[in-house]
Amino acid sequence: MISLAASFLMLALVESATAAGGSWGYFGHSMGPDRWAESYPVCGKNMQSPIDIDTTAILYDPALQFFDLSQYDMLCSVSTSLVNAGGYTVKMKYSGEPIAISGGSLPEEYALFQFHFHWGSNNVSGSEHTVDNIAAPLELHLVHHAKSSDIATSVTSPYGLAVLGFLFTVGAHNPNFDGLLSYFQNVTYKDEKVKVPSFQLSKLLPPNKDTMTYYRYLGSLTTPPCYETVIWTVFTQKIQISFDQLEKFRTLQTGDASGNQAMVDNYRPVQPLNARRVRSNDEMYKP
């Protein structure tokens, strides 16, 4: 069993690589995604994420269960903080009593660790996953680790992580995001952090959360070190927000107040599917 000290060290290394490191980025000849594998060899392996979801090749799987996301309603004993994570993304970190998900044909319960977003500089790009080569302007990732373990151990263990992904569409104003977005002004610059009162995470998701259909495949973290330990779930239902709300993401900055640029286009390009198959429980894919 990994020691507590080793666990904290591993987590620190992962956090530094995925949130605040300086050896990778989304742009530049020496730091961009096409160079990640030089410093993080796993990024060049065969089960990488994100992917394009080709709906003509989906394998219908009626055995894929619906999720139980009822604990997303939890308010008590949960501590949340919003952070500009190294100028790479905006992240909500959770601590306190575990918020667990089950169902979804996962091998066990998984505890929520954080959620974060990826977005573009325009409304035709930004998501990491694409569907039939079409990107969404924003993607939400809810990152969970195996409840029987901790995040530092899970991140390097097969099936250790379960990430739920939601794609967004631009439309009517979504008041459920107003509370979260109101704190963006407190995390404008790199590494700024603010405590946020706990709220029902379920409010951010589509209302039919007990019967949502999804795509399922095995993949990786989408940032270095790109560990291939993720059970990916990308839901078919999209979340709607307004253009003005989406613009608030584009006000975030990659550096400090002395010299910075807009935090946009923070997504990894899609990776080869290779021998993997994407499954779905959506009956529209029934042969």
Disulfide bonds with the S-S distance in Angstrom:
Cys43-Cys226 2.09
